[in-house]
């Protein structure tokens, strides 16, 4: 099966922020580059 991922980083960030807010976690707005997103995802629980 071919993988077609055409979801923009902004959409992913908005969904992630909404989920974090719904779970009662702190949500911070930051600007990151695409390759840094995976690094930050691994660190988000440390914030």
PDBQT receptor file of N, H, CA, C and O in Angstrom, charges set to zero:
ATOM      1  N   UNK A   1       0.837  -1.177   0.000  1.00  0.00    +0.000 N 
ATOM      2  CA  UNK A   1       0.000   0.000   0.000  1.00  0.00    +0.000 C 
ATOM      3  C   UNK A   1       0.885   1.245   0.000  1.00  0.00    +0.000 C 
ATOM      4  O   UNK A   1       1.825   1.347   0.789  1.00  0.00    +0.000 OA
ATOM      5  N   UNK A   2       0.588   2.162  -0.863  1.00  0.00    +0.000 N 
ATOM      6  H   UNK A   2      -0.175   2.079  -1.503  1.00  0.00    +0.000 HD
ATOM      7  CA  UNK A   2       1.365   3.390  -0.960  1.00  0.00    +0.000 C 
ATOM      8  C   UNK A   2       0.911   4.376   0.105  1.00  0.00    +0.000 C 
ATOM      9  O   UNK A   2      -0.284   4.542   0.348  1.00  0.00    +0.000 OA
ATOM     10  N   UNK A   3       1.876   5.024   0.733  1.00  0.00    +0.000 N 
ATOM     11  H   UNK A   3       2.847   4.890   0.535  1.00  0.00    +0.000 HD
ATOM     12  CA  UNK A   3       1.572   5.990   1.787  1.00  0.00    +0.000 C 
ATOM     13  C   UNK A   3       1.549   7.395   1.201  1.00  0.00    +0.000 C 
ATOM     14  O   UNK A   3       2.557   7.869   0.676  1.00  0.00    +0.000 OA
ATOM     15  N   UNK A   4       0.410   8.057   1.289  1.00  0.00    +0.000 N 
ATOM     16  H   UNK A   4      -0.409   7.672   1.715  1.00  0.00    +0.000 HD
ATOM     17  CA  UNK A   4       0.267   9.433   0.823  1.00  0.00    +0.000 C 
ATOM     18  C   UNK A   4      -0.071  10.310   2.014  1.00  0.00    +0.000 C 
ATOM     19  O   UNK A   4      -1.219  10.354   2.454  1.00  0.00    +0.000 OA
ATOM     20  N   UNK A   5       0.926  11.008   2.535  1.00  0.00    +0.000 N 
ATOM     21  H   UNK A   5       1.860  10.972   2.178  1.00  0.00    +0.000 HD
ATOM     22  CA  UNK A   5       0.724  11.872   3.690  1.00  0.00    +0.000 C 
ATOM     23  C   UNK A   5       0.778  13.320   3.228  1.00  0.00    +0.000 C 
ATOM     24  O   UNK A   5       1.859  13.880   3.047  1.00  0.00    +0.000 OA
ATOM     25  N   UNK A   6      -0.390  13.925   3.039  1.00  0.00    +0.000 N 
ATOM     26  H   UNK A   6      -1.268  13.470   3.186  1.00  0.00    +0.000 HD
ATOM     27  CA  UNK A   6      -0.448  15.301   2.547  1.00  0.00    +0.000 C 
ATOM     28  C   UNK A   6      -1.038  16.242   3.591  1.00  0.00    +0.000 C 
ATOM     29  O   UNK A   6      -1.593  17.286   3.249  1.00  0.00    +0.000 OA
ATOM     30  N   UNK A   7      -0.920  15.873   4.858  1.00  0.00    +0.000 N 
ATOM     31  H   UNK A   7      -0.470  15.024   5.137  1.00  0.00    +0.000 HD
ATOM     32  CA  UNK A   7      -1.428  16.713   5.935  1.00  0.00    +0.000 C 
ATOM     33  C   UNK A   7      -0.348  17.721   6.310  1.00  0.00    +0.000 C 
ATOM     34  O   UNK A   7       0.796  17.348   6.567  1.00  0.00    +0.000 OA
ATOM     35  N   UNK A   8      -0.714  18.980   6.340  1.00  0.00    +0.000 N 
ATOM     36  H   UNK A   8      -1.644  19.283   6.132  1.00  0.00    +0.000 HD
ATOM     37  CA  UNK A   8       0.278  20.016   6.651  1.00  0.00    +0.000 C 
ATOM     38  C   UNK A   8       0.632  20.009   8.131  1.00  0.00    +0.000 C 
ATOM     39  O   UNK A   8      -0.121  19.505   8.964  1.00  0.00    +0.000 OA
ATOM     40  N   UNK A   9       1.794  20.578   8.442  1.00  0.00    +0.000 N 
ATOM     41  H   UNK A   9       2.406  20.988   7.765  1.00  0.00    +0.000 HD
ATOM     42  CA  UNK A   9       2.251  20.648   9.828  1.00  0.00    +0.000 C 
ATOM     43  C   UNK A   9       1.301  21.469  10.681  1.00  0.00    +0.000 C 
ATOM     44  O   UNK A   9       1.126  21.187  11.867  1.00  0.00    +0.000 OA
ATOM     45  N   UNK A  10       0.684  22.486  10.085  1.00  0.00    +0.000 N 
ATOM     46  H   UNK A  10       0.826  22.715   9.122  1.00  0.00    +0.000 HD
ATOM     47  CA  UNK A  10      -0.237  23.336  10.827  1.00  0.00    +0.000 C 
ATOM     48  C   UNK A  10      -1.457  22.557  11.286  1.00  0.00    +0.000 C 
ATOM     49  O   UNK A  10      -1.936  22.755  12.403  1.00  0.00    +0.000 OA
ATOM     50  N   UNK A  11      -1.964  21.673  10.437  1.00  0.00    +0.000 N 
ATOM     51  H   UNK A  11      -1.575  21.512   9.530  1.00  0.00    +0.000 HD
ATOM     52  CA  UNK A  11      -3.123  20.856  10.794  1.00  0.00    +0.000 C 
ATOM     53  C   UNK A  11      -2.766  19.908  11.928  1.00  0.00    +0.000 C 
ATOM     54  O   UNK A  11      -3.528  19.759  12.882  1.00  0.00    +0.000 OA
ATOM     55  N   UNK A  12      -1.617  19.273  11.824  1.00  0.00    +0.000 N 
ATOM     56  H   UNK A  12      -0.997  19.394  11.048  1.00  0.00    +0.000 HD
ATOM     57  CA  UNK A  12      -1.163  18.362  12.875  1.00  0.00    +0.000 C 
ATOM     58  C   UNK A  12      -0.990  19.118  14.186  1.00  0.00    +0.000 C 
ATOM     59  O   UNK A  12      -1.386  18.624  15.241  1.00  0.00    +0.000 OA
ATOM     60  N   UNK A  13      -0.404  20.307  14.129  1.00  0.00    +0.000 N 
ATOM     61  H   UNK A  13      -0.083  20.708  13.271  1.00  0.00    +0.000 HD
ATOM     62  CA  UNK A  13      -0.198  21.108  15.333  1.00  0.00    +0.000 C 
ATOM     63  C   UNK A  13      -1.522  21.517  15.964  1.00  0.00    +0.000 C 
ATOM     64  O   UNK A  13      -1.660  21.492  17.187  1.00  0.00    +0.000 OA
ATOM     65  N   UNK A  14      -2.492  21.892  15.144  1.00  0.00    +0.000 N 
ATOM     66  H   UNK A  14      -2.380  21.912  14.151  1.00  0.00    +0.000 HD
ATOM     67  CA  UNK A  14      -3.795  22.302  15.665  1.00  0.00    +0.000 C 
ATOM     68  C   UNK A  14      -4.517  21.139  16.332  1.00  0.00    +0.000 C 
ATOM     69  O   UNK A  14      -5.109  21.308  17.397  1.00  0.00    +0.000 OA
ATOM     70  N   UNK A  15      -4.474  19.966  15.719  1.00  0.00    +0.000 N 
ATOM     71  H   UNK A  15      -3.992  19.829  14.853  1.00  0.00    +0.000 HD
ATOM     72  CA  UNK A  15      -5.117  18.785  16.297  1.00  0.00    +0.000 C 
ATOM     73  C   UNK A  15      -4.429  18.380  17.589  1.00  0.00    +0.000 C 
ATOM     74  O   UNK A  15      -5.088  18.062  18.578  1.00  0.00    +0.000 OA
ATOM     75  N   UNK A  16      -3.103  18.393  17.578  1.00  0.00    +0.000 N 
ATOM     76  H   UNK A  16      -2.567  18.651  16.774  1.00  0.00    +0.000 HD
ATOM     77  CA  UNK A  16      -2.343  18.042  18.776  1.00  0.00    +0.000 C 
ATOM     78  C   UNK A  16      -2.642  19.006  19.912  1.00  0.00    +0.000 C 
ATOM     79  O   UNK A  16      -2.837  18.579  21.050  1.00  0.00    +0.000 OA
ATOM     80  N   UNK A  17      -2.679  20.298  19.619  1.00  0.00    +0.000 N 
ATOM     81  H   UNK A  17      -2.520  20.645  18.695  1.00  0.00    +0.000 HD
ATOM     82  CA  UNK A  17      -2.973  21.296  20.648  1.00  0.00    +0.000 C 
ATOM     83  C   UNK A  17      -4.376  21.111  21.212  1.00  0.00    +0.000 C 
ATOM     84  O   UNK A  17      -4.586  21.247  22.417  1.00  0.00    +0.000 OA
ATOM     85  N   UNK A  18      -5.333  20.804  20.349  1.00  0.00    +0.000 N 
ATOM     86  H   UNK A  18      -5.163  20.694  19.370  1.00  0.00    +0.000 HD
ATOM     87  CA  UNK A  18      -6.703  20.582  20.814  1.00  0.00    +0.000 C 
ATOM     88  C   UNK A  18      -6.785  19.367  21.729  1.00  0.00    +0.000 C 
ATOM     89  O   UNK A  18      -7.470  19.408  22.751  1.00  0.00    +0.000 OA
ATOM     90  N   UNK A  19      -6.098  18.296  21.376  1.00  0.00    +0.000 N 
ATOM     91  H   UNK A  19      -5.541  18.263  20.546  1.00  0.00    +0.000 HD
ATOM     92  CA  UNK A  19      -6.094  17.100  22.216  1.00  0.00    +0.000 C 
ATOM     93  C   UNK A  19      -5.410  17.357  23.549  1.00  0.00    +0.000 C 
ATOM     94  O   UNK A  19      -5.902  16.931  24.594  1.00  0.00    +0.000 OA
ATOM     95  N   UNK A  20      -4.285  18.047  23.518  1.00  0.00    +0.000 N 
ATOM     96  H   UNK A  20      -3.886  18.394  22.669  1.00  0.00    +0.000 HD
ATOM     97  CA  UNK A  20      -3.567  18.363  24.752  1.00  0.00    +0.000 C 
ATOM     98  C   UNK A  20      -4.435  19.236  25.660  1.00  0.00    +0.000 C 
ATOM     99  O   UNK A  20      -4.481  19.015  26.870  1.00  0.00    +0.000 OA
ATOM    100  N   UNK A  21      -5.119  20.219  25.089  1.00  0.00    +0.000 N 
ATOM    101  H   UNK A  21      -5.082  20.399  24.106  1.00  0.00    +0.000 HD
ATOM    102  CA  UNK A  21      -5.984  21.095  25.877  1.00  0.00    +0.000 C 
ATOM    103  C   UNK A  21      -7.160  20.311  26.457  1.00  0.00    +0.000 C 
ATOM    104  O   UNK A  21      -7.552  20.537  27.602  1.00  0.00    +0.000 OA
ATOM    105  N   UNK A  22      -7.723  19.393  25.672  1.00  0.00    +0.000 N 
ATOM    106  H   UNK A  22      -7.405  19.210  24.742  1.00  0.00    +0.000 HD
ATOM    107  CA  UNK A  22      -8.844  18.586  26.147  1.00  0.00    +0.000 C 
ATOM    108  C   UNK A  22      -8.429  17.678  27.297  1.00  0.00    +0.000 C 
ATOM    109  O   UNK A  22      -9.240  17.364  28.168  1.00  0.00    +0.000 OA
ATOM    110  N   UNK A  23      -7.186  17.262  27.303  1.00  0.00    +0.000 N 
ATOM    111  H   UNK A  23      -6.527  17.517  26.595  1.00  0.00    +0.000 HD
ATOM    112  CA  UNK A  23      -6.677  16.403  28.368  1.00  0.00    +0.000 C 
ATOM    113  C   UNK A  23      -6.194  17.216  29.569  1.00  0.00    +0.000 C 
ATOM    114  O   UNK A  23      -5.740  16.647  30.561  1.00  0.00    +0.000 OA
ATOM    115  N   UNK A  24      -6.290  18.530  29.483  1.00  0.00    +0.000 N 
ATOM    116  H   UNK A  24      -6.660  18.992  28.677  1.00  0.00    +0.000 HD
ATOM    117  CA  UNK A  24      -5.902  19.388  30.588  1.00  0.00    +0.000 C 
ATOM    118  C   UNK A  24      -4.417  19.642  30.693  1.00  0.00    +0.000 C 
ATOM    119  O   UNK A  24      -3.933  20.059  31.745  1.00  0.00    +0.000 OA
ATOM    120  N   UNK A  25      -3.690  19.400  29.628  1.00  0.00    +0.000 N 
ATOM    121  H   UNK A  25      -4.083  19.061  28.773  1.00  0.00    +0.000 HD
ATOM    122  CA  UNK A  25      -2.248  19.634  29.635  1.00  0.00    +0.000 C 
ATOM    123  C   UNK A  25      -1.940  21.043  29.152  1.00  0.00    +0.000 C 
ATOM    124  O   UNK A  25      -2.758  21.672  28.481  1.00  0.00    +0.000 OA
ATOM    125  N   UNK A  26      -0.768  21.526  29.493  1.00  0.00    +0.000 N 
ATOM    126  H   UNK A  26      -0.103  21.014  30.038  1.00  0.00    +0.000 HD
ATOM    127  CA  UNK A  26      -0.339  22.846  29.041  1.00  0.00    +0.000 C 
ATOM    128  C   UNK A  26      -0.106  22.814  27.537  1.00  0.00    +0.000 C 
ATOM    129  O   UNK A  26       0.467  21.865  27.002  1.00  0.00    +0.000 OA
ATOM    130  N   UNK A  27      -0.554  23.851  26.875  1.00  0.00    +0.000 N 
ATOM    131  H   UNK A  27      -1.020  24.622  27.309  1.00  0.00    +0.000 HD
ATOM    132  CA  UNK A  27      -0.362  23.975  25.430  1.00  0.00    +0.000 C 
ATOM    133  C   UNK A  27       0.422  25.255  25.180  1.00  0.00    +0.000 C 
ATOM    134  O   UNK A  27       0.031  26.334  25.624  1.00  0.00    +0.000 OA
ATOM    135  N   UNK A  28       1.524  25.121  24.468  1.00  0.00    +0.000 N 
ATOM    136  H   UNK A  28       1.841  24.244  24.107  1.00  0.00    +0.000 HD
ATOM    137  CA  UNK A  28       2.357  26.273  24.135  1.00  0.00    +0.000 C 
ATOM    138  C   UNK A  28       2.461  26.405  22.628  1.00  0.00    +0.000 C 
ATOM    139  O   UNK A  28       2.579  25.413  21.909  1.00  0.00    +0.000 OA
ATOM    140  N   UNK A  29       2.416  27.635  22.162  1.00  0.00    +0.000 N 
ATOM    141  H   UNK A  29       2.320  28.441  22.746  1.00  0.00    +0.000 HD
ATOM    142  CA  UNK A  29       2.556  27.892  20.730  1.00  0.00    +0.000 C 
ATOM    143  C   UNK A  29       4.024  28.164  20.427  1.00  0.00    +0.000 C 
ATOM    144  O   UNK A  29       4.626  29.088  20.974  1.00  0.00    +0.000 OA
ATOM    145  N   UNK A  30       4.584  27.345  19.549  1.00  0.00    +0.000 N 
ATOM    146  H   UNK A  30       4.094  26.595  19.105  1.00  0.00    +0.000 HD
ATOM    147  CA  UNK A  30       5.971  27.523  19.137  1.00  0.00    +0.000 C 
ATOM    148  C   UNK A  30       6.067  27.325  17.638  1.00  0.00    +0.000 C 
ATOM    149  O   UNK A  30       5.171  26.749  17.021  1.00  0.00    +0.000 OA
ATOM    150  N   UNK A  31       7.130  27.792  17.066  1.00  0.00    +0.000 N 
ATOM    151  H   UNK A  31       7.858  28.260  17.567  1.00  0.00    +0.000 HD
ATOM    152  CA  UNK A  31       7.387  27.598  15.644  1.00  0.00    +0.000 C 
ATOM    153  C   UNK A  31       8.571  26.651  15.495  1.00  0.00    +0.000 C 
ATOM    154  O   UNK A  31       9.656  26.911  16.016  1.00  0.00    +0.000 OA
ATOM    155  N   UNK A  32       8.352  25.548  14.778  1.00  0.00    +0.000 N 
ATOM    156  H   UNK A  32       7.471  25.337  14.355  1.00  0.00    +0.000 HD
ATOM    157  CA  UNK A  32       9.416  24.566  14.596  1.00  0.00    +0.000 C 
ATOM    158  C   UNK A  32       9.516  24.170  13.136  1.00  0.00    +0.000 C 
ATOM    159  O   UNK A  32       8.565  24.321  12.369  1.00  0.00    +0.000 OA
ATOM    160  N   UNK A  33      10.660  23.671  12.768  1.00  0.00    +0.000 N 
ATOM    161  H   UNK A  33      11.433  23.548  13.391  1.00  0.00    +0.000 HD
ATOM    162  CA  UNK A  33      10.858  23.144  11.426  1.00  0.00    +0.000 C 
ATOM    163  C   UNK A  33      10.341  21.712  11.385  1.00  0.00    +0.000 C 
ATOM    164  O   UNK A  33      10.216  21.066  12.426  1.00  0.00    +0.000 OA
ATOM    165  N   UNK A  34      10.042  21.219  10.198  1.00  0.00    +0.000 N 
ATOM    166  H   UNK A  34      10.143  21.744   9.353  1.00  0.00    +0.000 HD
ATOM    167  CA  UNK A  34       9.441  19.903  10.044  1.00  0.00    +0.000 C 
ATOM    168  C   UNK A  34      10.259  18.807  10.721  1.00  0.00    +0.000 C 
ATOM    169  O   UNK A  34       9.694  17.995  11.453  1.00  0.00    +0.000 OA
ATOM    170  N   UNK A  35      11.576  18.760  10.500  1.00  0.00    +0.000 N 
ATOM    171  H   UNK A  35      12.035  19.420   9.905  1.00  0.00    +0.000 HD
ATOM    172  CA  UNK A  35      12.386  17.691  11.075  1.00  0.00    +0.000 C 
ATOM    173  C   UNK A  35      12.497  17.807  12.589  1.00  0.00    +0.000 C 
ATOM    174  O   UNK A  35      12.784  16.818  13.263  1.00  0.00    +0.000 OA
ATOM    175  N   UNK A  36      12.273  19.002  13.136  1.00  0.00    +0.000 N 
ATOM    176  H   UNK A  36      12.040  19.806  12.588  1.00  0.00    +0.000 HD
ATOM    177  CA  UNK A  36      12.318  19.180  14.580  1.00  0.00    +0.000 C 
ATOM    178  C   UNK A  36      11.035  18.694  15.245  1.00  0.00    +0.000 C 
ATOM    179  O   UNK A  36      11.019  18.442  16.450  1.00  0.00    +0.000 OA
ATOM    180  N   UNK A  37       9.976  18.563  14.481  1.00  0.00    +0.000 N 
ATOM    181  H   UNK A  37       9.989  18.767  13.502  1.00  0.00    +0.000 HD
ATOM    182  CA  UNK A  37       8.698  18.126  15.040  1.00  0.00    +0.000 C 
ATOM    183  C   UNK A  37       8.771  16.763  15.684  1.00  0.00    +0.000 C 
ATOM    184  O   UNK A  37       8.188  16.547  16.747  1.00  0.00    +0.000 OA
ATOM    185  N   UNK A  38       9.475  15.843  15.063  1.00  0.00    +0.000 N 
ATOM    186  H   UNK A  38       9.948  16.018  14.200  1.00  0.00    +0.000 HD
ATOM    187  CA  UNK A  38       9.593  14.499  15.630  1.00  0.00    +0.000 C 
ATOM    188  C   UNK A  38      10.438  14.509  16.891  1.00  0.00    +0.000 C 
ATOM    189  O   UNK A  38      10.170  13.750  17.822  1.00  0.00    +0.000 OA
ATOM    190  N   UNK A  39      11.456  15.360  16.933  1.00  0.00    +0.000 N 
ATOM    191  H   UNK A  39      11.674  15.977  16.177  1.00  0.00    +0.000 HD
ATOM    192  CA  UNK A  39      12.285  15.481  18.137  1.00  0.00    +0.000 C 
ATOM    193  C   UNK A  39      11.449  16.043  19.279  1.00  0.00    +0.000 C 
ATOM    194  O   UNK A  39      11.498  15.533  20.399  1.00  0.00    +0.000 OA
ATOM    195  N   UNK A  40      10.685  17.091  18.997  1.00  0.00    +0.000 N 
ATOM    196  H   UNK A  40      10.645  17.505  18.088  1.00  0.00    +0.000 HD
ATOM    197  CA  UNK A  40       9.869  17.716  20.028  1.00  0.00    +0.000 C 
ATOM    198  C   UNK A  40       8.748  16.797  20.497  1.00  0.00    +0.000 C 
ATOM    199  O   UNK A  40       8.371  16.842  21.668  1.00  0.00    +0.000 OA
ATOM    200  N   UNK A  41       8.211  15.970  19.616  1.00  0.00    +0.000 N 
ATOM    201  H   UNK A  41       8.517  15.934  18.664  1.00  0.00    +0.000 HD
ATOM    202  CA  UNK A  41       7.146  15.051  20.005  1.00  0.00    +0.000 C 
ATOM    203  C   UNK A  41       7.631  14.098  21.082  1.00  0.00    +0.000 C 
ATOM    204  O   UNK A  41       6.869  13.727  21.975  1.00  0.00    +0.000 OA
ATOM    205  N   UNK A  42       8.876  13.704  21.006  1.00  0.00    +0.000 N 
ATOM    206  H   UNK A  42       9.496  14.006  20.281  1.00  0.00    +0.000 HD
ATOM    207  CA  UNK A  42       9.435  12.797  22.000  1.00  0.00    +0.000 C 
ATOM    208  C   UNK A  42       9.679  13.503  23.326  1.00  0.00    +0.000 C 
ATOM    209  O   UNK A  42       9.764  12.856  24.370  1.00  0.00    +0.000 OA
ATOM    210  N   UNK A  43       9.791  14.826  23.292  1.00  0.00    +0.000 N 
ATOM    211  H   UNK A  43       9.722  15.352  22.444  1.00  0.00    +0.000 HD
ATOM    212  CA  UNK A  43      10.108  15.585  24.504  1.00  0.00    +0.000 C 
ATOM    213  C   UNK A  43       8.904  16.277  25.124  1.00  0.00    +0.000 C 
ATOM    214  O   UNK A  43       9.051  16.896  26.178  1.00  0.00    +0.000 OA
ATOM    215  N   UNK A  44       7.728  16.202  24.528  1.00  0.00    +0.000 N 
ATOM    216  H   UNK A  44       7.608  15.699  23.672  1.00  0.00    +0.000 HD
ATOM    217  CA  UNK A  44       6.611  17.019  24.999  1.00  0.00    +0.000 C 
ATOM    218  C   UNK A  44       6.168  16.687  26.415  1.00  0.00    +0.000 C 
ATOM    219  O   UNK A  44       5.627  17.557  27.097  1.00  0.00    +0.000 OA
ATOM    220  N   UNK A  45       6.378  15.464  26.883  1.00  0.00    +0.000 N 
ATOM    221  H   UNK A  45       6.818  14.758  26.329  1.00  0.00    +0.000 HD
ATOM    222  CA  UNK A  45       6.000  15.114  28.243  1.00  0.00    +0.000 C 
ATOM    223  C   UNK A  45       6.965  15.691  29.267  1.00  0.00    +0.000 C 
ATOM    224  O   UNK A  45       6.641  15.749  30.453  1.00  0.00    +0.000 OA
ATOM    225  N   UNK A  46       8.130  16.113  28.834  1.00  0.00    +0.000 N 
ATOM    226  H   UNK A  46       8.393  16.067  27.871  1.00  0.00    +0.000 HD
ATOM    227  CA  UNK A  46       9.127  16.666  29.746  1.00  0.00    +0.000 C 
ATOM    228  C   UNK A  46       8.889  18.143  30.036  1.00  0.00    +0.000 C 
ATOM    229  O   UNK A  46       9.528  18.709  30.923  1.00  0.00    +0.000 OA
ATOM    230  N   UNK A  47       7.981  18.772  29.301  1.00  0.00    +0.000 N 
ATOM    231  H   UNK A  47       7.462  18.312  28.580  1.00  0.00    +0.000 HD
ATOM    232  CA  UNK A  47       7.740  20.217  29.473  1.00  0.00    +0.000 C 
ATOM    233  C   UNK A  47       6.889  20.461  30.686  1.00  0.00    +0.000 C 
ATOM    234  O   UNK A  47       6.576  21.609  30.999  1.00  0.00    +0.000 OA
TER     235      UNK A  47
